[in-house]
Amino acid sequence: MKRLEGNTALVTGGSRGIGAAVALRLAEEGADVVLTYEHSADRAARLVERIEAGGSRALAVRADSAVPEALTAAVDEAAGTFGGLDILVNNAAVFLVGPLEDMGAAEIDRTLAVNVRAPFAASRAAARHMGRGGRIISIGSNVAERAVFPGLALYSMSKAALVGMTKGLARELGPRGVTVNLVHPGPTDTDTNPAGGPNAEAIAGFTAVGRYAEPAEIAATVAHLASGDGSYITGASIHVDGGFTA
């Protein structure tokens, strides 16, 4: 029996990077998976095919995470298509970095809309569909606690905000049997921050293990929290960062 057999999961920003790895891992554990995407329609379609080839049902929904109504509609579509919603993974994010003087109103608004407001809006929508055993898991960042380079203030602030959201929602939803947790990945080999990038050696050097993570390593912790094995974990911020914050 797979750990997530009979569950439906929604992964925002699930067409690539950590989101795609999470979607695949949850499907491997037996869940049906809905993923949102904004621009990567081809990647999303290929991922749906991979998931369906493995025996789970899958659906890709185009939704701009900066638009709360689009996220709410995606949540409702996921629950309506597969008969409920058990797991929400708030993964979609924007990574806008640069000197403080260059972070204007547009950059601030976009970052907070996608990285902070969207997880809250999606969680609010998902909670309406979740019963006991529901899981809300957000993807944070190692730089929420340790910003080792200049230019990260806006992004770090947005990810640190998820700590408070996670704790607050854990208290509110705990009596209903829904757990809420936050996973802080360390440097992870994705399109946004490739392990072969120009600053990769320096970034990897800040970890205790001296390397980048593979997206599947982050997905493994998300799958644990999503399963019954994670039933007594809530309100937690879990670092999967190779010792970056040690």
N, C-alpha and C positions, 0 to 999 in steps of 0.2 A: 504494500500500500504506500503510495507516494504521500509525502507529508502534507501537500496542499491539494490533494484530490478533492474535487467538488467545490473549490473556491474560485472566485473571480477577483482578479487584480487589475487595477488601473495604474499605469506608470506614465507620468507626465514627462514629456521630452524623451520618449522611449525609443526613438529611431536610431540613435547612435551613442557611442561612448558608454558611460556607466549605465545610462538608462536602458540601452539595448542589452547589455550584459545582465541587468536585473530582470528584464522582461524574459530573456531566454532561460535564466535560472529558475524563475518562478514557474515557467511552463514546464521545465524539466521535472520540477517537484509536483506537477500535476494540475496547476492552476490554469484556468482560461484567462487570457491576457488581453486587455485593451490598452493601447498605447496612443499617446497624443504626439503630434509633430506639428511644426509650423511651416518649414520649408522643404524638409527631406522626404518628399513623397515617395520617391523611388526606393530609398533605404527602408522606409516604413513598410512598403509593400513587400520587399524582399524578406524583411523580418517576420512579417505575418506568414509568409509562405514557409519559412523555417519552422516557426512554432507549430503550424498546422501539420507539417510533415512529421513532427514529433508526437502528434496525437492530441494536442490541445487545441481548443478553439481560440481564435485571435481576431482582433479588429483594430484597424488604425483609424484615428479620428483627427482631422485637422483642427487645431485650436491654438490660438495665440494666447499664451499664458498671461499676457498683460491685460487681457480682457476678461474680467470675472464672469461675465455672462457666458462666454465661450467655454470656460472651464466647467461651470455648472452644467451646461448642456452636455459636455463630454461625460461628466460623471453620471448624469441621468441616462444618457444613451448606453453607457456601459452596464448600468444596473438593469435597464429595460431590455437590452439585447440578451444578456446571459442570466437574467432572473435574480439579480441581486448584486451586491458589492461587498466583498469581505476585506480587501486589502487595497490601500491607497499608498503609492510611493510618490512623494513630491520630489521629483528629480529635476525638472526643467529649471534652467538658470541662465543668466547672462553674466559674462565675465568682462566688465568694463574697468580697465585699470589705467592709471596715468597720474601725473602730478595733480596735486590738490587744485591748483589754479585752472586746470583743464576740465575739471568735473563741474559742468554747468547744470542748469535745471533739467535739461533733457536727459543727461546721463544719470542724474540722481533719480528722476522720476521713473525712467526705464528700469533701473536696477531695483528700486524698491517695489515697483509694480510686479516684476517677474520673480524676484528672489524672496520677497516677504509677503506682499498682498496675495499673490497667487497660491502659495501653500496654505494660507489661512482660508481663502475662498474655497479651494478644493476640499480642504478638510471639513469645512462647514457643510458643503454639499454632500460629501461622502458620509458624514455622520448620520444624516437622515436615513441612509439605506443600511446602515450597519447594525447588526445585533451583537449579542455576546460572542466574543472571539474575534471581533473586528480588529483590524490593525491599520494604524496610520504611521508611516515611516517617512521621514524627510531626509534629504541628502544635504548635509552642510558642507563644511570645508575645514581643513587643517588650519587655514589662516584666520579662522574665527578667533583663535587663541594665540596664534604666533605669526605675526606678519613680519617675515624676515627681510622683505625688500620694500623700498619705498613705492608709493603708487597704489597700494592695496587698501587704503582706508575705506573707500566706498564699498568695495566688495566684501571686505572683512566685516564691516558694520552690518551689511545685509545678512550675512551668514550667522553672525552672532545673535541677531534678532530671533533666529529659529530656536535658540536655547530657551528663551522665555516662552515662546509659543508652545514648544513641546511640553514644558513643565505645566503651563496653564491648562492645556488641553488634556494632559494626563490626569490632572485632578478632576476636571469636569467630566471626562468620559469614563474614568475608571469605574464608577458605580454601575455603569451600563455594560461593563465587561469588555470595553474597547481599550487597547493599549496604544500609546503614542510614544514614539522614540525617534532619535536623531542619530544619523551615522555621519561622522566626519571623515571623509576619505583624505588620505595624504596625496602626494603627487602621483597621478595615475596616468598611464599611457593612453591618451585620447587625442583626437584631432586638435582639441583646444590647447593641450599641453603635452606634446609628444615626447616620449622618452629619448628621442634623437634630436630634440630641439636645441637651439643655440645656448640656452641656459640650463639644460637638463643636468649636466654634470654637477653644477653648483647646487641646484635644487635637491638632487638626490643626496648630496653630501650632508644636507641638514637632517636626513633620516638616520636612525640608528642602524638600519640594515643596509644602507648605502645604495638603494635602488628604488625605482618607480614600482608602483603596484600595477598589476594587470586588472582591467575592469572586473573580471570574474572574481577576483579576491574581495572586492567591495560587495559584489552581488551575493557572495556566500553569507556574509553577515546579515544582509537584508533578508535573505531567505530564512535564516535562523529566527530572526525577529518576527517574520511573517507567520511562522509555523507555530504549532502547539508547544514546541520546545522553548519558545520565547514568551510563554504566557505570563510569567511573573516578572518580566522586565517592562517597566514603563516610566516615562519621564526621564529617561536616560540619554546622555550624550556619549556615544561610543566611538572611540577613535580607532580607525582602521588605517593607520598612517605610517606604519613601519618605524614607529618611535620618533616621528617628527616633533611631537610635542613633549617628549620625555625630558 
